Amino acid sequence: MKRYLLFLTFFLLACFSLSAQVIKFKTQDFSYREKNSGTWTDWSPYQKLSVLGTIDMDNNRIELHAERKQVYDVIEYLGESQDSDGDSVMGWSCLNQNGVECRIRFVKLNSQGGRLQLYVDFEEIGLAYNLYIL
């Protein structure tokens, strides 16, 4: 219930762009997939990864504070949607610190007990992180 309320609060704050709002989260593990000859591979097995992340909508920035810091500047808010399973998705079009375009999705899997995930999709690689809100 607490995670649901935090997630709902995050959605409302992001949608209404309230000032001075930074959402902090921690990853638990991650997976990746690659595009080979135009076809996506299956997702890799999840590997443990504990990394602090922030979503700062006042500064239009999403960061993962890993060994090599990942910075994503938001170009455009892509909106919020819900699929037939009731899973909620909020998306952004972004540029990373090297100027490479990507899409970031923050997902609440209501169909899986409210599990939270962050996806970072580049043209040739996709990253998925299981996480929790701090």
C-alpha positions as CSV (number, residue, x, y, z in Angstrom):
1,M,0.0,0.0,0.0
2,K,2.8,2.4,0.9
3,R,4.5,1.8,-2.5
4,Y,1.3,2.3,-4.3
5,L,0.7,5.7,-2.5
6,L,4.3,6.8,-3.3
7,F,3.9,5.8,-7.0
8,L,0.5,7.6,-7.2
9,T,2.1,10.6,-5.6
10,F,5.0,10.5,-8.1
11,F,2.5,10.3,-11.0
12,L,0.5,13.3,-9.8
13,L,3.6,15.4,-9.0
14,A,5.1,14.6,-12.4
15,C,1.9,15.4,-14.2
16,F,1.3,18.7,-12.5
17,S,5.0,19.7,-12.5
18,L,5.1,20.9,-8.9
19,S,8.3,22.7,-8.0
20,A,11.2,21.4,-5.9
21,Q,10.2,17.8,-6.5
22,V,12.9,15.1,-6.7
23,I,11.9,11.4,-6.5
24,K,14.6,9.1,-5.3
25,F,14.7,5.4,-6.0
26,K,17.0,2.5,-5.5
27,T,17.5,-0.3,-8.1
28,Q,17.5,-3.9,-7.0
29,D,18.6,-5.6,-10.2
30,F,18.7,-5.1,-13.9
31,S,18.4,-6.9,-17.2
32,Y,19.3,-6.0,-20.8
33,R,18.5,-7.0,-24.4
34,E,20.2,-6.2,-27.7
35,K,19.1,-5.8,-31.2
36,N,20.9,-8.2,-33.6
37,S,20.2,-8.0,-37.3
38,G,17.1,-5.9,-36.6
39,T,15.6,-8.4,-34.1
40,W,15.6,-8.0,-30.3
41,T,17.2,-10.7,-28.2
42,D,15.4,-12.1,-25.1
43,W,16.0,-10.2,-21.9
44,S,19.1,-11.4,-20.0
45,P,18.6,-13.0,-16.6
46,Y,18.3,-10.3,-13.9
47,Q,21.5,-9.5,-12.1
48,K,21.7,-7.8,-8.7
49,L,22.4,-4.1,-8.8
50,S,21.9,-1.6,-6.0
51,V,22.1,1.9,-7.5
52,L,20.6,5.2,-6.4
53,G,18.5,7.0,-9.0
54,T,16.7,10.3,-9.1
55,I,13.9,11.8,-11.2
56,D,14.0,15.6,-11.1
57,M,11.2,17.0,-13.2
58,D,12.0,20.6,-12.2
59,N,15.3,20.2,-14.0
60,N,14.0,17.8,-16.6
61,R,16.6,15.2,-15.7
62,I,16.7,11.5,-14.7
63,E,19.9,10.1,-13.2
64,L,21.3,6.7,-12.2
65,H,24.3,7.1,-9.8
66,A,26.1,3.9,-10.9
67,E,29.9,3.4,-11.1
68,R,29.6,5.5,-14.3
69,K,26.9,8.1,-13.7
70,Q,24.1,7.9,-16.3
71,V,22.4,11.3,-17.0
72,Y,19.3,11.6,-19.1
73,D,18.0,15.1,-20.0
74,V,14.2,15.0,-20.8
75,I,13.3,16.3,-24.3
76,E,9.6,15.6,-24.1
77,Y,7.1,14.1,-21.7
78,L,5.3,11.3,-23.6
79,G,2.4,11.0,-21.2
80,E,0.9,8.3,-19.1
81,S,-1.0,5.2,-20.3
82,Q,-2.5,2.0,-18.9
83,D,-2.6,-1.3,-20.6
84,S,-5.4,-4.0,-20.5
85,D,-3.7,-5.6,-17.4
86,G,-4.0,-2.4,-15.5
87,D,-0.2,-1.7,-15.7
88,S,0.7,2.0,-15.6
89,V,3.4,3.5,-17.8
90,M,4.8,7.0,-17.8
91,G,7.3,7.9,-20.6
92,W,9.9,10.4,-21.6
93,S,12.0,11.0,-24.7
94,C,15.5,11.8,-23.5
95,L,19.2,12.5,-24.4
96,N,22.0,10.8,-22.5
97,Q,25.2,12.6,-21.5
98,N,26.7,11.7,-24.9
99,G,23.8,13.2,-26.8
100,V,22.3,9.8,-27.8
101,E,18.5,9.8,-27.9
102,C,16.6,7.2,-25.8
103,R,13.2,6.6,-24.4
104,I,12.6,6.1,-20.7
105,R,9.6,4.4,-19.2
106,F,8.6,4.2,-15.6
107,V,6.3,1.3,-15.1
108,K,4.0,0.1,-12.3
109,L,3.1,-3.5,-12.9
110,N,-0.3,-3.7,-11.2
111,S,-0.7,-7.1,-12.7
112,Q,2.4,-8.2,-10.7
113,G,1.5,-6.8,-7.2
114,G,2.6,-3.3,-8.0
115,R,6.2,-4.0,-8.9
116,L,8.1,-0.9,-10.1
117,Q,10.4,-0.9,-13.1
118,L,12.4,1.6,-15.1
119,Y,13.2,0.9,-18.8
120,V,15.9,2.8,-20.8
121,D,15.5,2.0,-24.5
122,F,18.1,3.0,-27.1
123,E,18.1,2.1,-30.7
124,E,20.3,-1.0,-30.3
125,I,20.0,-1.9,-26.5
126,G,17.4,-1.9,-23.8
127,L,17.9,-1.8,-20.1
128,A,15.4,-2.8,-17.4
129,Y,15.7,-2.1,-13.7
130,N,13.5,-3.4,-10.9
131,L,13.3,-0.7,-8.2
132,Y,11.7,0.8,-5.2
133,I,10.9,4.4,-4.2
134,L,12.9,5.8,-1.2
